[in-house]
Amino acid sequence: MASFLQTFLDPKKNWFAAQHMKSVSRRLRRYGLRYDDLFDPYEDLDIKEALNRLPREIVDARNQRLKRAMDLSMKHEYLPDNLQGMQTPFRSYLQEMLALVKREKAEREALGALPLYQRTIP
């Protein structure tokens, strides 16, 4: 069942998945975003931890992209076509660090250690 699901969701093997990926890519290019920019650090603490571990330049670039996208959205505009062509929406910067954080969390749980971070009510 898992291999069927992976095949079904793989854009290289499924035409509908490829069309969906193309549509998402077009929407992200309009605002100059990357797919990893859509992850919310307030929703998942693993994402927050992964962002804290990334170099400052990468996090600053992410924040700039998010601010530019919000500004363009509020103005009901898109990036100029020449800048849209330069965007790389599926170039990942967060996935490797996120996978490392999740592996560390699973290892800590397997060993029975206390979690590094817990959700607290402010």
N, C-alpha and C positions, 0 to 999 in steps of 0.2 A: 504494500500500500504506500509506503514512504517513497519507493522509487517511482511509482506512478505519479505521485504528487510532485516530486522534483522534476520529472519529465514534463508534467503539465505546466509548471511555473517557469520552466527554463525558456528564455526568449530565443535561444538558438534552435530549439526543437518545436516550439509552439508558435504559430503565426499570431494568435490572439495575444499571447504574452509579449511578443515583439512589438505589436501595434500599441499595446498599453505602455510599454517602455518608451516608445517613440513619443507618445502623447505626453507622458510625464516629463521627458527630456525637453520637449518644446515649451512646456509650461515653466519649467525651472529656468531655462535659458532666457525667457522673457524678462525675468526679474534678476538674473545673474546669480542664482542660488545653486548650491550643490545638494544632492540628496541627503547627505549627512547633516546639513544645516537644519533639516526638518525635525530632527530628534530633539525632544524637550528635556532639558536637565532637571526641571522641576517635577516631571512625571516619573522619571526613573532615576534612582540614585546611582545606578551603575554608569549611566551616561554622564551624570555630574562628576563622578570620580574619574572617568576617562577624560573628560574635558580638563579637569584639574591637573592631570598628568601630562597633557600635551604641552609642547613648547608655547610660550607666550605669543609668538608671531602667528602661529596657526590659529589660536583662539581669537586674537585681534582681527585677523582676516575674516574669520567666521562672523564676528560681531559686525564688521563693516558691511559684509554681504547682507546680513539680516537688516541692518539699518537702511541700506540702499533699497532693499526690496520693500520695506515698509513705506519708505518715502515715495517710491514709484507707485505703489498701490494706492496710497492716499491721493496722489495726483492723477490717478487713473491713466497712467502712462506705462510704456514698456521701455526697455533698454533700446538704444539705436541698433539697427540691423548689423552694423559692423562689429559692435561689441557682443551681440548675441552669438555671432559666429565664433567668437573667441572663447566662449564659456565651455566648461567641462563639467556637466552636471553629475556624472557618475564616477568622477575621480574621487576616490574615498580617502579620507584623512582620519576618520574616527573608528572605523571597523576593527582595525588591528588592535588598537588600545582597548576598545570595548570588549573584544574577545579575551584579551589578557585579564581584564578586570573580572569578567564572568568566570574565567578558569580559576582565578585566585579565590573568588567568593565560594565557588563550588568546593575547592580544596579545603578552605577554612571550615565550611559546613561539614565536610566529610571527617575532618579531624576533631570536630566538636569545639572549635575555638570560637571566641566571641566575634561577632561581625565588626568590620572596621567602621561602619557607619550605620546609623539607624535613623529612621524618619522620626523627627520630633515636631511637635506642634509649637510654632513660634509664639 
